[in-house]
Amino acid sequence: MVTMNVLYTSTEGNTKSFVEKLKTVAESNGNVLLTKNIGDETEYEIETAPYIAVVPTYLTGGTGTGPDVTEIFTNALGDYIAYENNRQFLKGIVGGGNRNFNVQFDLTGRRYAEKFDVPLLFEFELRGSIFDAEKVYNLMKPLFGGES
Ligand SMILES: Cc1cc2nc3c(=O)[nH]c(=O)nc-3n(C[C@H](O)[C@H](O)[C@H](O)COP(=O)(O)O)c2cc1C
């Protein structure tokens, strides 16, 4: 049995729905997926085990990808990862978004992967599908010591 940890944030519920799909897939394969929703009111904790982070994109400041375009709503998750040594246990990012945002699709996921120097494992739209969840499950399991 493999235990996997997921940190995520979700303003409108789409990312939460995707993480629940991931949990369903993990449990149907006899494994455990522990989730933690990080929001503005979450107390910082020191992480002591590997995790992946699932983050949607909300931006302000324009339509491009330059430095003037900054994240809103998701900052608490980024700050949590940057807290103390938490980033050392981050194994990868899964980014959510909406392709209607064109070049800004999943920009926060891409930025987190670069900032924390971990792979961007997968990008999904809105609530994602069960097929997306299966792909992410197969990509993340080896990061937690499971067979690929
Ligand atoms: C105000 C607003 C701005 C958004 N900006 C982006 C964006 O820049 N890029 C993107 O890929 N998706 C963008 N989205 C889409 C969200 O990332 C998408 O709906 C996501 O599934 C929301 O996740 P949540 O329901 O877990 O909060 C935006 C949505 C809203 C409401």
The ligand as an ORCA input file, in Angstrom:
! r2SCAN-3c Opt
* xyz 0 1
  C     -11.497     35.503    -12.386
  C     -10.937     34.256    -12.994
  C      -9.682     34.300    -13.588
  C      -9.119     33.130    -14.167
  N      -7.898     33.204    -14.765
  C      -7.389     32.086    -15.365
  C      -6.138     32.130    -16.049
  O      -5.475     33.162    -16.117
  N      -5.658     30.964    -16.594
  C      -6.345     29.802    -16.526
  O      -5.869     28.792    -17.032
  N      -7.548     29.732    -15.897
  C      -8.074     30.843    -15.329
  N      -9.278     30.782    -14.693
  C      -9.984     29.502    -14.671
  C      -9.749     28.763    -13.367
  O      -8.382     28.464    -13.173
  C     -10.549     27.467    -13.440
  O     -11.921     27.784    -13.471
  C     -10.214     26.545    -12.292
  O     -10.817     25.301    -12.554
  C     -10.710     27.098    -10.977
  O     -10.365     26.209     -9.932
  P     -11.170     26.172     -8.560
  O     -12.642     25.977     -8.920
  O     -10.613     24.996     -7.847
  O     -10.950     27.450     -7.848
  C      -9.844     31.917    -14.128
  C     -11.117     31.889    -13.524
  C     -11.661     33.038    -12.961
  C     -13.022     32.959    -12.321
*
